[in-house]
Amino acid sequence: MPLNTCSLNIKGKLISLENPVVMGILNITPDSFFDGGKYELEKAIVERCEKIIEEGAEIIDVGAYSSRPGAVDVSEDEELKRLNNALALIRSRFPDAILSVDTFRANVSERVVNDFNVDIINDISGGLMDDRMFKTIGKLGVPYILMHMQGTPQNMQLNPVYNDLIGDISLFFASQLKKLRFFGAKDIILDLGFGFGKTIEHNYQLLNEIKQFDVFDLPMLVGISRKSMIYKVLDVDPQAALNGTTALNTVALLNGANILRVHDVKEAVECINLVRQLTKA
């Protein structure tokens, strides 16, 4: 479990990450790898948010652009249209919920923060897919999730190669953090980008070596929920990968994860509680 006492500043309120927290996934896309098309209607969105909150997640992460390997590119207008409808509904029903939006676009980030008081921007590209992102984050003053990805969702899994996996990702973080801080960004969360331009072997090496990134002294988000690094190894489909997800989330927590980004909130909260008990023993 994390030994640090890091926290996030959400609109002036400090959210402690001393004990890990859960981020529940709400995909409002038609083509996400696990739950695509499931949460497009208003009733389904409301019920999903209710479940995420009731089961104990601290954060709801809303995504309108599928980043599964080989996903079709979605225009900025379409992404905003999906987000506008969903965020207006969520804010009206759950005004105090901590909302994150999963986007790599600076303009989308600006719109959702200004129009819907979104609390966190979750950027799968780590600032590489929009050169205005870091300046925008500095201006908005919201927490930012800096994820590592090699390539784009359209090509990232074709042939991912690294000279030195840990070293290459560390250099990426060091470079991007320097730029982010130049523009005044303060609350930054790291995400190693499991499954984003990595082989199965790369993913398991990263999971084993999360502590290598303690040098940055920043919270670590781990998002491995129902991903191919689980279901391909177990020779099942994503629908049958919950048990494997819980097993690997346990490893992530023992290696220092502060935030678990998951489809299955109840199980992740239970996992955190059990690991907390284990580390107190």
N, C-alpha and C positions, 0 to 999 in steps of 0.2 A: 504494500500500500504506500501511497505517497507520503514522504516525510516532511514535505514543504507545507507551508501554511498560505499558499497563494490564494488569491481571490479575484473576482471580476467586479468591475464597477459598472453596474447596470443602472443608468439614470441617477447616479449618486448613491445608490444602495449597493453595499458590498455583499457579494455572494461568495461565501467561503467554498473553496475547493479542497480544504484540508481533508475532508472525507469526500471521496469521489461522488459525482452526480451523473444522472442519466439524461441524455438528449434523445427524445422520441422523434422518430422520422415520420413526416407527413409528405408523401409524394403526390403532387397533384398533376402528374404526368400520365399520358396514356401508355407509356412504354418502358417504365422502370423494370429492372430485372426480376424483382420479387412481387411487387404489388401494383404494377402499372395498370392504370385505368380504374383502380378500386376506389379512389377518393376524388372523383371529379364532380359529383353531385353534392349540393349543399348539406343534405341530411348526413351523408357519409362523412363529410369533412367535420361537421359538428360532433358526430359520434366518435370519430377518431380522436379529436382533441380532448373530448371528455375522458376517453379511456386513457390517453397519455397522461393527463393530469391526475386522474383518480389512482392510477397505478404507481404514481410517485416520481415522475420525471420532473426535473427542474426547468427544462428547456424544450420547446417544440421547434424542430428544424423543418422549414417548409421549402420544398424544392419544386421548381416548375420547368427544369431543364434536365432531362435524363442524361446521366453521365456513365451509363453502362457501356462496356466496350462495344464499339461499332454503332453507337446510338446516332440517330439522324439529328443533324444540326437544327436547332430551333431559332427562329428570328427573335430579335430583342422585343419587337412588338408583341409577338405571340407569348413570350415569357412574361412580359408585363401584364398582358390581358389575363393570363391565368392567375398571376399573383394578386392583381387588383381585386378580382372577384373573391378569392379565398381569404386574403388578409382583411378585407372589409368585413367579411362574415366573422372571422375569428376574433377580430378586435371588438366587434359589437357584442359577441357572446362571452368572450374571455378577456376583458380589458386589462387584467393584471398579469396575464401569461407572459413569460419571457420568450420572445420570438426570435428565432434565427432564420435568415433566408440564405439558401444555398444558391449562390450566383457568382459568376466570374466577371460580371459586367458592372463597370463603375456607374453608369447611368441608372441601371436597375437598382443598384445599392442606394443611390441618392434618393430615388423616388420612394422606395419602400420605407426608408428611415424617416424621410420628411412627411410622407403621406399617412403612414400607418404606425409610426413609432416603433419600428422594428429595432430590436436591441443588439443583435449580433449579425455580422456578415460572415458567411462561411464560403470561402473561395477555393474551389478545387484546384485552381491553376496557380495559386500562390503569387498572383499578380502578373503572371506571364501572358495571359490572354487579353489583357486590357491595360495599356500603359498609363491609363488615368486612375487606376484603382487605388494605388497607394496614396496619391494626393487626395483623392476623394475620402478615403478612410480617415486620413489626418484631419480633414475639414469636418467630417461628421462626428468624430470623437467617440465612435462605438467600438466595442471589442471586435477583433478580427481573427478569424481562423485561417492560418497560413498553412496550406497543405502542399505537399510535394507531389508533383505528377510529372512523369516523363512522357512528352508528346501531348496529344489531345485525346478526348474520348473516342474520336474516330479512328485513331491509329495507335493508341498507347500500348495495346497488347500484341502488336504484330511481331516485334522482336526486341523486347526490352533488354538492354545490355548496360552494365556498369563496369568501370575500371575498379572501383572500390565502393561497394554499396553504401556503407556507413559514412565513409569519407566524402563521397559525392553528394549525398543528401545533406550532410553537415555543412559543406561548402555552399550549397544552395540556400540553406536556412541563414547562414551567416551573411551572405550577400543580400538576400531579400530583407532581412531584419534591419540591416544598415540603412537601406532605402526607406523602409517603413518608418523608422525612427526619425529620419531626416524630415519627413513630412508630418511628424508630430504624433504618430500612432503610439498608444500607450498599452492598452490591454490586448495582448497578443497571445493566442493559443496555437500550439504546433500540432500538426497532423501529418503522420508519416506517409499517408496516402496508400494504405493497403489496397492492392489490386489495381492501382493506377500506374501503369507502366512498370509492373513488376511480375516476375514469374512466381510460381508457388514457392520455390526455394527462397527467392528474395523476401517474400512475405513472412516466412517462418524465421528467417534470419533476423529481420527487423523486430518481430515479436519477441524474440529471445534477447535482443540487444536494445530495447527501449531505453534502458538506463544510460546508454552511450550519449543520449541527447540531454541528459541532466545538466550538461555544461552550459546550456542556454538559460537555465533557471526560469523556465516558462511552463505553464500548464500543458499537459499532453492529452489530446483527444485521440481515442482509438475507435475506428469505425470498421469493424470486420463482420458485422451482422449478416449472416446467411450468404456470405460471399463465396466465390468459386474456390478460394483457398481452403474452404471447409468442404463444400459439397463435392468438389472434384476428388479430393483425397478420400472421402467417405463413399464415393460412387453413388451419390443420391442427387436429388434436385434441391433447389433453394427451399422449397416447402418443407423438406425433411431435414433441414440444417440447423434447427433450433438447439438441439442438444450439443452439437459441435460448437455452435456460437457461444453457448454458456461455458463450455470447457475452455475455449480460447479467451473469452473475456476474463475468466479467472486468472489465466496466465498474465494477461495484460495488466490487471489490477496488482498482482504480486510484483510486476516489473515497473510499476509506477504510474499507470494511467490515472488521470484525474477526471476525465469525462468519457463515458461510453455512449457512442451514438448507435442506436439500435432500433429495430422494428418491434421488438418484444420487450416492453418496458418492465412489466411485472417480474419477469425472469432476471433481468439485469439488476433491478433493485435488490432482489433476493441474493443474487450473486455478490453484490457489494456488501450486504449485511453479513453474509457468511464469511467473506474474506476479512472483513473488519474484526469479526469475532476471532478468527484464526490468528490474526496478527497481534491481537491483544493477549492471546493465551500464553 
